[in-house]
Amino acid sequence: MAFAVIVMIVAAVVEKERRDKATSSIAGSTPMNVFWLAPLFMILGFANGFALVGLQEYFYDQVPDSMRSLGMGFYLSVIGASNFLSSLLIMVVDKVTSSLGKGWFEKDLN
């Protein structure tokens, strides 16, 4: 959870910088280097590693020896279900915010 807070703070700083550069740019494109995203993805990688390894160890340790292969299936199904829930949440937020006026997800990021 701490990694998620750190990632959100870093993402907010990078997005503010991107928006400032996009509004001040005449050409309409953002004169910003892709390496601004490197810290964000490094923190996400660490968080993902800790979470997935911990989850895998939990299922491997808590499942009886005769059901080890099912433990791996449970582990992968949790990851799959979380991906589906994430997509569903994005669709719901898009529908709700679009119906109230200007949506959060627009065709033009700037």
N, CA, C and O atoms as CSV, one atom per row, in Angstrom:
chain,resi,resn,atom,element,x,y,z
A,1,MET,N,N,0.816,-1.182,0.000
A,1,MET,CA,C,0.000,0.000,0.000
A,1,MET,C,C,0.868,1.256,0.000
A,1,MET,O,O,0.509,2.265,-0.608
A,2,ALA,N,N,1.995,1.192,0.675
A,2,ALA,CA,C,2.898,2.344,0.702
A,2,ALA,C,C,3.443,2.630,-0.691
A,2,ALA,O,O,3.599,3.789,-1.076
A,3,PHE,N,N,3.735,1.565,-1.449
A,3,PHE,CA,C,4.211,1.760,-2.816
A,3,PHE,C,C,3.147,2.443,-3.670
A,3,PHE,O,O,3.477,3.272,-4.518
A,4,ALA,N,N,1.891,2.111,-3.460
A,4,ALA,CA,C,0.810,2.727,-4.233
A,4,ALA,C,C,0.735,4.227,-3.959
A,4,ALA,O,O,0.516,5.013,-4.881
A,5,VAL,N,N,0.914,4.624,-2.718
A,5,VAL,CA,C,0.894,6.048,-2.375
A,5,VAL,C,C,2.071,6.762,-3.029
A,5,VAL,O,O,1.911,7.851,-3.582
A,6,ILE,N,N,3.248,6.153,-2.968
A,6,ILE,CA,C,4.436,6.755,-3.578
A,6,ILE,C,C,4.259,6.875,-5.086
A,6,ILE,O,O,4.604,7.902,-5.670
A,7,VAL,N,N,3.727,5.837,-5.721
A,7,VAL,CA,C,3.504,5.861,-7.167
A,7,VAL,C,C,2.524,6.967,-7.537
A,7,VAL,O,O,2.733,7.661,-8.532
A,8,MET,N,N,1.469,7.143,-6.767
A,8,MET,CA,C,0.492,8.192,-7.067
A,8,MET,C,C,1.107,9.584,-6.926
A,8,MET,O,O,0.794,10.478,-7.713
A,9,ILE,N,N,1.965,9.776,-5.950
A,9,ILE,CA,C,2.631,11.070,-5.780
A,9,ILE,C,C,3.561,11.342,-6.955
A,9,ILE,O,O,3.549,12.439,-7.514
A,10,VAL,N,N,4.365,10.353,-7.332
A,10,VAL,CA,C,5.277,10.518,-8.468
A,10,VAL,C,C,4.491,10.752,-9.753
A,10,VAL,O,O,4.869,11.604,-10.557
A,11,ALA,N,N,3.409,10.014,-9.958
A,11,ALA,CA,C,2.586,10.190,-11.158
A,11,ALA,C,C,1.963,11.581,-11.195
A,11,ALA,O,O,1.867,12.179,-12.267
A,12,ALA,N,N,1.541,12.104,-10.056
A,12,ALA,CA,C,0.962,13.450,-10.016
A,12,ALA,C,C,1.998,14.505,-10.381
A,12,ALA,O,O,1.691,15.452,-11.105
A,13,VAL,N,N,3.218,14.349,-9.889
A,13,VAL,CA,C,4.285,15.301,-10.213
A,13,VAL,C,C,4.601,15.261,-11.706
A,13,VAL,O,O,4.731,16.306,-12.343
A,14,VAL,N,N,4.724,14.060,-12.263
A,14,VAL,CA,C,5.032,13.920,-13.690
A,14,VAL,C,C,3.891,14.464,-14.542
A,14,VAL,O,O,4.143,15.134,-15.543
A,15,GLU,N,N,2.647,14.191,-14.169
A,15,GLU,CA,C,1.500,14.677,-14.946
A,15,GLU,C,C,1.396,16.195,-14.881
A,15,GLU,O,O,1.065,16.830,-15.883
A,16,LYS,N,N,1.671,16.786,-13.730
A,16,LYS,CA,C,1.645,18.244,-13.630
A,16,LYS,C,C,2.706,18.851,-14.535
A,16,LYS,O,O,2.446,19.838,-15.223
A,17,GLU,N,N,3.878,18.278,-14.538
A,17,GLU,CA,C,4.954,18.763,-15.408
A,17,GLU,C,C,4.573,18.611,-16.879
A,17,GLU,O,O,4.819,19.513,-17.680
A,18,ARG,N,N,3.979,17.486,-17.234
A,18,ARG,CA,C,3.572,17.250,-18.623
A,18,ARG,C,C,2.507,18.243,-19.062
A,18,ARG,O,O,2.574,18.791,-20.163
A,19,ARG,N,N,1.526,18.472,-18.201
A,19,ARG,CA,C,0.446,19.417,-18.549
A,19,ARG,C,C,0.974,20.841,-18.666
A,19,ARG,O,O,0.560,21.586,-19.555
A,20,ASP,N,N,1.883,21.221,-17.776
A,20,ASP,CA,C,2.474,22.558,-17.862
A,20,ASP,C,C,3.239,22.737,-19.168
A,20,ASP,O,O,3.130,23.775,-19.821
A,21,LYS,N,N,4.011,21.723,-19.544
A,21,LYS,CA,C,4.769,21.812,-20.795
A,21,LYS,C,C,3.851,21.767,-22.009
A,21,LYS,O,O,4.129,22.422,-23.014
A,22,ALA,N,N,2.765,21.008,-21.936
A,22,ALA,CA,C,1.844,20.906,-23.068
A,22,ALA,C,C,1.103,22.217,-23.297
A,22,ALA,O,O,0.876,22.604,-24.444
A,23,THR,N,N,0.726,22.898,-22.232
A,23,THR,CA,C,-0.001,24.160,-22.400
A,23,THR,C,C,0.917,25.290,-22.840
A,23,THR,O,O,0.468,26.231,-23.495
A,24,SER,N,N,2.200,25.211,-22.488
A,24,SER,CA,C,3.130,26.265,-22.897
A,24,SER,C,C,3.744,25.998,-24.269
A,24,SER,O,O,4.364,26.890,-24.848
A,25,SER,N,N,3.584,24.797,-24.792
A,25,SER,CA,C,4.153,24.449,-26.095
A,25,SER,C,C,3.268,24.980,-27.215
A,25,SER,O,O,2.042,24.885,-27.146
A,26,ILE,N,N,3.888,25.534,-28.237
A,26,ILE,CA,C,3.151,26.090,-29.370
A,26,ILE,C,C,2.717,24.994,-30.335
A,26,ILE,O,O,1.623,25.059,-30.894
A,27,ALA,N,N,3.554,24.000,-30.533
A,27,ALA,CA,C,3.292,22.962,-31.538
A,27,ALA,C,C,2.183,22.000,-31.125
A,27,ALA,O,O,1.683,21.253,-31.967
A,28,GLY,N,N,1.795,21.998,-29.888
A,28,GLY,CA,C,0.748,21.092,-29.433
A,28,GLY,C,C,1.276,19.773,-28.906
A,28,GLY,O,O,0.544,19.034,-28.247
A,29,SER,N,N,2.526,19.467,-29.184
A,29,SER,CA,C,3.115,18.252,-28.631
A,29,SER,C,C,3.920,18.625,-27.393
A,29,SER,O,O,4.328,19.774,-27.223
A,30,THR,N,N,4.134,17.663,-26.557
A,30,THR,CA,C,4.835,17.919,-25.306
A,30,THR,C,C,6.325,17.678,-25.491
A,30,THR,O,O,6.731,16.557,-25.800
A,31,PRO,N,N,7.149,18.707,-25.308
A,31,PRO,CA,C,8.597,18.524,-25.430
A,31,PRO,C,C,9.173,17.931,-24.148
A,31,PRO,O,O,9.936,18.583,-23.435
A,32,MET,N,N,8.799,16.696,-23.868
A,32,MET,CA,C,9.175,16.063,-22.602
A,32,MET,C,C,9.805,14.711,-22.890
A,32,MET,O,O,9.345,13.975,-23.763
A,33,ASN,N,N,10.842,14.393,-22.165
A,33,ASN,CA,C,11.561,13.147,-22.353
A,33,ASN,C,C,10.805,11.987,-21.703
A,33,ASN,O,O,10.177,12.155,-20.658
A,34,VAL,N,N,10.871,10.820,-22.324
A,34,VAL,CA,C,10.183,9.639,-21.801
A,34,VAL,C,C,10.798,9.163,-20.481
A,34,VAL,O,O,10.154,8.430,-19.731
A,35,PHE,N,N,12.009,9.562,-20.198
A,35,PHE,CA,C,12.674,9.116,-18.978
A,35,PHE,C,C,12.083,9.739,-17.712
A,35,PHE,O,O,12.473,9.368,-16.604
A,36,TRP,N,N,11.150,10.677,-17.861
A,36,TRP,CA,C,10.406,11.167,-16.711
A,36,TRP,C,C,9.577,10.040,-16.095
A,36,TRP,O,O,9.257,10.080,-14.907
A,37,LEU,N,N,9.234,9.047,-16.895
A,37,LEU,CA,C,8.416,7.931,-16.416
A,37,LEU,C,C,9.240,6.822,-15.761
A,37,LEU,O,O,8.671,5.915,-15.154
A,38,ALA,N,N,10.561,6.879,-15.873
A,38,ALA,CA,C,11.412,5.811,-15.338
A,38,ALA,C,C,11.222,5.591,-13.832
A,38,ALA,O,O,11.053,4.444,-13.421
A,39,PRO,N,N,11.242,6.636,-12.990
A,39,PRO,CA,C,11.035,6.378,-11.555
A,39,PRO,C,C,9.678,5.747,-11.263
A,39,PRO,O,O,9.558,4.879,-10.398
A,40,LEU,N,N,8.664,6.190,-11.988
A,40,LEU,CA,C,7.320,5.647,-11.794
A,40,LEU,C,C,7.291,4.149,-12.078
A,40,LEU,O,O,6.758,3.374,-11.283
A,41,PHE,N,N,7.857,3.743,-13.202
A,41,PHE,CA,C,7.832,2.327,-13.557
A,41,PHE,C,C,8.767,1.497,-12.687
A,41,PHE,O,O,8.511,0.312,-12.473
A,42,MET,N,N,9.844,2.093,-12.181
A,42,MET,CA,C,10.712,1.353,-11.266
A,42,MET,C,C,9.989,1.061,-9.951
A,42,MET,O,O,10.071,-0.050,-9.428
A,43,ILE,N,N,9.285,2.053,-9.421
A,43,ILE,CA,C,8.535,1.844,-8.178
A,43,ILE,C,C,7.415,0.836,-8.402
A,43,ILE,O,O,7.166,-0.019,-7.552
A,44,LEU,N,N,6.734,0.937,-9.553
A,44,LEU,CA,C,5.690,-0.045,-9.878
A,44,LEU,C,C,6.266,-1.457,-9.978
A,44,LEU,O,O,5.629,-2.418,-9.545
A,45,GLY,N,N,7.452,-1.585,-10.540
A,45,GLY,CA,C,8.095,-2.893,-10.639
A,45,GLY,C,C,8.414,-3.482,-9.273
A,45,GLY,O,O,8.186,-4.667,-9.030
A,46,PHE,N,N,8.945,-2.647,-8.381
A,46,PHE,CA,C,9.212,-3.115,-7.021
A,46,PHE,C,C,7.922,-3.545,-6.326
A,46,PHE,O,O,7.872,-4.601,-5.696
A,47,ALA,N,N,6.891,-2.730,-6.441
A,47,ALA,CA,C,5.613,-3.048,-5.793
A,47,ALA,C,C,5.025,-4.333,-6.346
A,47,ALA,O,O,4.534,-5.176,-5.595
A,48,ASN,N,N,5.077,-4.477,-7.665
A,48,ASN,CA,C,4.549,-5.679,-8.303
A,48,ASN,C,C,5.339,-6.914,-7.865
A,48,ASN,O,O,4.759,-7.966,-7.598
A,49,GLY,N,N,6.638,-6.782,-7.795
A,49,GLY,CA,C,7.469,-7.899,-7.356
A,49,GLY,C,C,7.156,-8.332,-5.936
A,49,GLY,O,O,6.995,-9.522,-5.666
A,50,PHE,N,N,7.068,-7.376,-5.031
A,50,PHE,CA,C,6.748,-7.714,-3.642
A,50,PHE,C,C,5.364,-8.342,-3.519
A,50,PHE,O,O,5.188,-9.327,-2.802
A,51,ALA,N,N,4.392,-7.781,-4.208
A,51,ALA,CA,C,3.019,-8.280,-4.090
A,51,ALA,C,C,2.875,-9.670,-4.694
A,51,ALA,O,O,2.280,-10.554,-4.078
A,52,LEU,N,N,3.412,-9.869,-5.890
A,52,LEU,CA,C,3.229,-11.158,-6.559
A,52,LEU,C,C,4.022,-12.273,-5.894
A,52,LEU,O,O,3.536,-13.398,-5.780
A,53,VAL,N,N,5.229,-11.972,-5.458
A,53,VAL,CA,C,6.018,-13.001,-4.772
A,53,VAL,C,C,5.365,-13.362,-3.446
A,53,VAL,O,O,5.304,-14.537,-3.084
A,54,GLY,N,N,4.880,-12.368,-2.722
A,54,GLY,CA,C,4.188,-12.645,-1.460
A,54,GLY,C,C,2.927,-13.464,-1.660
A,54,GLY,O,O,2.645,-14.379,-0.887
A,55,LEU,N,N,2.166,-13.135,-2.702
A,55,LEU,CA,C,0.940,-13.878,-2.995
A,55,LEU,C,C,1.251,-15.317,-3.403
A,55,LEU,O,O,0.570,-16.252,-2.980
A,56,GLN,N,N,2.278,-15.482,-4.224
A,56,GLN,CA,C,2.656,-16.829,-4.650
A,56,GLN,C,C,3.135,-17.655,-3.462
A,56,GLN,O,O,2.769,-18.824,-3.337
A,57,GLU,N,N,3.937,-17.074,-2.600
A,57,GLU,CA,C,4.408,-17.793,-1.418
A,57,GLU,C,C,3.254,-18.140,-0.476
A,57,GLU,O,O,3.248,-19.209,0.134
A,58,TYR,N,N,2.293,-17.248,-0.360
A,58,TYR,CA,C,1.132,-17.514,0.489
A,58,TYR,C,C,0.366,-18.729,-0.019
A,58,TYR,O,O,0.058,-19.634,0.756
A,59,PHE,N,N,0.057,-18.757,-1.319
A,59,PHE,CA,C,-0.689,-19.890,-1.858
A,59,PHE,C,C,0.141,-21.177,-1.821
A,59,PHE,O,O,-0.411,-22.256,-1.606
A,60,TYR,N,N,1.436,-21.078,-2.024
A,60,TYR,CA,C,2.283,-22.269,-1.995
A,60,TYR,C,C,2.379,-22.821,-0.575
A,60,TYR,O,O,2.408,-24.037,-0.384
A,61,ASP,N,N,2.429,-21.947,0.409
A,61,ASP,CA,C,2.596,-22.365,1.795
A,61,ASP,C,C,1.288,-22.860,2.420
A,61,ASP,O,O,1.318,-23.787,3.229
A,62,GLN,N,N,0.164,-22.279,2.075
A,62,GLN,CA,C,-1.102,-22.579,2.730
A,62,GLN,C,C,-1.875,-23.732,2.100
A,62,GLN,O,O,-2.807,-24.255,2.712
A,63,VAL,N,N,-1.507,-24.130,0.900
A,63,VAL,CA,C,-2.213,-25.220,0.214
A,63,VAL,C,C,-1.546,-26.542,0.596
A,63,VAL,O,O,-0.317,-26.610,0.635
A,64,PRO,N,N,-2.315,-27.589,0.878
A,64,PRO,CA,C,-1.710,-28.894,1.191
A,64,PRO,C,C,-0.867,-29.415,0.020
A,64,PRO,O,O,-1.067,-29.029,-1.132
A,65,ASP,N,N,0.077,-30.298,0.345
A,65,ASP,CA,C,0.985,-30.825,-0.678
A,65,ASP,C,C,0.247,-31.506,-1.821
A,65,ASP,O,O,0.689,-31.434,-2.968
A,66,SER,N,N,-0.853,-32.155,-1.531
A,66,SER,CA,C,-1.585,-32.870,-2.581
A,66,SER,C,C,-2.304,-31.914,-3.539
A,66,SER,O,O,-2.756,-32.330,-4.606
A,67,MET,N,N,-2.409,-30.652,-3.167
A,67,MET,CA,C,-3.122,-29.675,-4.005
A,67,MET,C,C,-2.214,-28.528,-4.453
A,67,MET,O,O,-2.697,-27.429,-4.726
A,68,ARG,N,N,-0.895,-28.775,-4.532
A,68,ARG,CA,C,0.056,-27.718,-4.894
A,68,ARG,C,C,-0.263,-27.081,-6.242
A,68,ARG,O,O,-0.178,-25.861,-6.388
A,69,SER,N,N,-0.627,-27.892,-7.218
A,69,SER,CA,C,-0.912,-27.337,-8.546
A,69,SER,C,C,-2.159,-26.452,-8.510
A,69,SER,O,O,-2.241,-25.475,-9.253
A,70,LEU,N,N,-3.120,-26.780,-7.661
A,70,LEU,CA,C,-4.297,-25.927,-7.527
A,70,LEU,C,C,-3.948,-24.594,-6.865
A,70,LEU,O,O,-4.564,-23.569,-7.157
A,71,GLY,N,N,-2.972,-24.613,-5.987
A,71,GLY,CA,C,-2.527,-23.367,-5.362
A,71,GLY,C,C,-2.008,-22.389,-6.399
A,71,GLY,O,O,-2.281,-21.191,-6.324
A,72,MET,N,N,-1.254,-22.902,-7.371
A,72,MET,CA,C,-0.761,-22.036,-8.442
A,72,MET,C,C,-1.918,-21.535,-9.302
A,72,MET,O,O,-1.906,-20.395,-9.765
A,73,GLY,N,N,-2.909,-22.385,-9.511
A,73,GLY,CA,C,-4.094,-21.957,-10.258
A,73,GLY,C,C,-4.863,-20.869,-9.524
A,73,GLY,O,O,-5.344,-19.919,-10.142
A,74,PHE,N,N,-4.981,-21.005,-8.204
A,74,PHE,CA,C,-5.639,-19.966,-7.406
A,74,PHE,C,C,-4.866,-18.650,-7.491
A,74,PHE,O,O,-5.450,-17.574,-7.622
A,75,TYR,N,N,-3.553,-18.763,-7.414
A,75,TYR,CA,C,-2.689,-17.579,-7.499
A,75,TYR,C,C,-2.912,-16.842,-8.815
A,75,TYR,O,O,-3.083,-15.623,-8.826
A,76,LEU,N,N,-2.911,-17.575,-9.917
A,76,LEU,CA,C,-3.099,-16.945,-11.224
A,76,LEU,C,C,-4.522,-16.432,-11.409
A,76,LEU,O,O,-4.733,-15.419,-12.075
A,77,SER,N,N,-5.504,-17.124,-10.823
A,77,SER,CA,C,-6.886,-16.649,-10.952
A,77,SER,C,C,-7.109,-15.357,-10.165
A,77,SER,O,O,-7.917,-14.525,-10.578
A,78,VAL,N,N,-6.422,-15.173,-9.058
A,78,VAL,CA,C,-6.519,-13.915,-8.312
A,78,VAL,C,C,-5.966,-12.769,-9.153
A,78,VAL,O,O,-6.551,-11.686,-9.186
A,79,ILE,N,N,-4.851,-12.999,-9.828
A,79,ILE,CA,C,-4.274,-11.966,-10.692
A,79,ILE,C,C,-5.218,-11.649,-11.847
A,79,ILE,O,O,-5.426,-10.480,-12.173
A,80,GLY,N,N,-5.789,-12.674,-12.466
A,80,GLY,CA,C,-6.727,-12.456,-13.567
A,80,GLY,C,C,-7.977,-11.721,-13.132
A,80,GLY,O,O,-8.439,-10.815,-13.826
A,81,ALA,N,N,-8.529,-12.101,-11.993
A,81,ALA,CA,C,-9.735,-11.431,-11.490
A,81,ALA,C,C,-9.453,-9.968,-11.163
A,81,ALA,O,O,-10.297,-9.105,-11.402
A,82,SER,N,N,-8.281,-9.688,-10.625
A,82,SER,CA,C,-7.954,-8.289,-10.316
A,82,SER,C,C,-7.796,-7.467,-11.586
A,82,SER,O,O,-8.148,-6.288,-11.600
A,83,ASN,N,N,-7.274,-8.065,-12.655
A,83,ASN,CA,C,-7.181,-7.347,-13.929
A,83,ASN,C,C,-8.565,-7.042,-14.492
A,83,ASN,O,O,-8.797,-5.941,-14.992
A,84,PHE,N,N,-9.479,-7.993,-14.420
A,84,PHE,CA,C,-10.847,-7.754,-14.887
A,84,PHE,C,C,-11.535,-6.669,-14.056
A,84,PHE,O,O,-12.219,-5.808,-14.608
A,85,LEU,N,N,-11.358,-6.707,-12.736
A,85,LEU,CA,C,-11.967,-5.693,-11.879
A,85,LEU,C,C,-11.397,-4.305,-12.155
A,85,LEU,O,O,-12.122,-3.312,-12.094
A,86,SER,N,N,-10.111,-4.235,-12.457
A,86,SER,CA,C,-9.498,-2.957,-12.799
A,86,SER,C,C,-10.098,-2.388,-14.076
A,86,SER,O,O,-10.403,-1.197,-14.144
A,87,SER,N,N,-10.270,-3.234,-15.090
A,87,SER,CA,C,-10.891,-2.784,-16.342
A,87,SER,C,C,-12.337,-2.362,-16.123
A,87,SER,O,O,-12.789,-1.368,-16.690
A,88,LEU,N,N,-13.055,-3.108,-15.310
A,88,LEU,CA,C,-14.444,-2.767,-15.012
A,88,LEU,C,C,-14.535,-1.420,-14.298
A,88,LEU,O,O,-15.411,-0.611,-14.605
A,89,LEU,N,N,-13.645,-1.181,-13.359
A,89,LEU,CA,C,-13.637,0.085,-12.639
A,89,LEU,C,C,-13.376,1.255,-13.583
A,89,LEU,O,O,-14.012,2.301,-13.456
A,90,ILE,N,N,-12.460,1.095,-14.516
A,90,ILE,CA,C,-12.173,2.153,-15.487
A,90,ILE,C,C,-13.392,2.421,-16.358
A,90,ILE,O,O,-13.708,3.578,-16.633
A,91,MET,N,N,-14.082,1.371,-16.799
A,91,MET,CA,C,-15.280,1.561,-17.623
A,91,MET,C,C,-16.388,2.269,-16.841
A,91,MET,O,O,-17.062,3.145,-17.382
A,92,VAL,N,N,-16.578,1.901,-15.585
A,92,VAL,CA,C,-17.619,2.531,-14.769
A,92,VAL,C,C,-17.298,4.007,-14.535
A,92,VAL,O,O,-18.175,4.861,-14.663
A,93,VAL,N,N,-16.057,4.305,-14.196
A,93,VAL,CA,C,-15.664,5.698,-13.973
A,93,VAL,C,C,-15.848,6.511,-15.247
A,93,VAL,O,O,-16.309,7.651,-15.186
A,94,ASP,N,N,-15.497,5.945,-16.396
A,94,ASP,CA,C,-15.669,6.651,-17.668
A,94,ASP,C,C,-17.140,6.933,-17.947
A,94,ASP,O,O,-17.489,8.044,-18.347
A,95,LYS,N,N,-18.005,5.946,-17.744
A,95,LYS,CA,C,-19.445,6.136,-17.988
A,95,LYS,C,C,-20.037,7.180,-17.042
A,95,LYS,O,O,-20.786,8.055,-17.475
A,96,VAL,N,N,-19.706,7.091,-15.762
A,96,VAL,CA,C,-20.286,8.009,-14.778
A,96,VAL,C,C,-19.806,9.438,-15.020
A,96,VAL,O,O,-20.612,10.368,-15.023
A,97,THR,N,N,-18.508,9.619,-15.221
A,97,THR,CA,C,-18.006,10.978,-15.410
A,97,THR,C,C,-18.418,11.552,-16.755
A,97,THR,O,O,-18.602,12.764,-16.866
A,98,SER,N,N,-18.568,10.724,-17.778
A,98,SER,CA,C,-19.030,11.222,-19.079
A,98,SER,C,C,-20.489,11.650,-19.017
A,98,SER,O,O,-20.880,12.620,-19.666
A,99,SER,N,N,-21.293,10.937,-18.243
A,99,SER,CA,C,-22.711,11.294,-18.142
A,99,SER,C,C,-22.922,12.572,-17.332
A,99,SER,O,O,-23.942,13.243,-17.490
A,100,LEU,N,N,-21.980,12.908,-16.478
A,100,LEU,CA,C,-22.093,14.119,-15.660
A,100,LEU,C,C,-21.510,15.353,-16.343
A,100,LEU,O,O,-21.564,16.451,-15.789
A,101,GLY,N,N,-20.968,15.186,-17.512
A,101,GLY,CA,C,-20.346,16.311,-18.217
A,101,GLY,C,C,-19.064,15.849,-18.864
A,101,GLY,O,O,-19.045,14.858,-19.595
A,102,LYS,N,N,-17.994,16.567,-18.594
A,102,LYS,CA,C,-16.697,16.214,-19.170
A,102,LYS,C,C,-16.120,15.012,-18.425
A,102,LYS,O,O,-15.950,15.048,-17.206
A,103,GLY,N,N,-15.822,13.949,-19.169
A,103,GLY,CA,C,-15.324,12.727,-18.552
A,103,GLY,C,C,-13.862,12.815,-18.159
A,103,GLY,O,O,-13.141,13.715,-18.589
A,104,TRP,N,N,-13.442,11.883,-17.351
A,104,TRP,CA,C,-12.051,11.841,-16.929
A,104,TRP,C,C,-11.136,11.333,-18.027
A,104,TRP,O,O,-9.962,11.702,-18.067
A,105,PHE,N,N,-11.643,10.499,-18.916
A,105,PHE,CA,C,-10.836,9.908,-19.978
A,105,PHE,C,C,-11.260,10.534,-21.300
A,105,PHE,O,O,-12.324,10.212,-21.830
A,106,GLU,N,N,-10.445,11.413,-21.825
A,106,GLU,CA,C,-10.752,12.119,-23.068
A,106,GLU,C,C,-9.889,11.577,-24.197
A,106,GLU,O,O,-8.914,10.862,-23.965
A,107,LYS,N,N,-10.260,11.929,-25.418
A,107,LYS,CA,C,-9.485,11.498,-26.578
A,107,LYS,C,C,-8.164,12.259,-26.676
A,107,LYS,O,O,-7.168,11.717,-27.155
A,108,ASP,N,N,-8.155,13.511,-26.224
A,108,ASP,CA,C,-6.951,14.331,-26.238
A,108,ASP,C,C,-6.447,14.468,-24.801
A,108,ASP,O,O,-7.148,15.012,-23.948
A,109,LEU,N,N,-5.252,13.982,-24.534
A,109,LEU,CA,C,-4.727,14.012,-23.168
A,109,LEU,C,C,-4.384,15.412,-22.692
A,109,LEU,O,O,-4.364,15.675,-21.490
A,110,ASN,N,N,-4.113,16.316,-23.633
A,110,ASN,CA,C,-3.717,17.666,-23.227
A,110,ASN,C,C,-4.942,18.495,-22.925
A,110,ASN,O,O,-4.821,19.666,-22.565
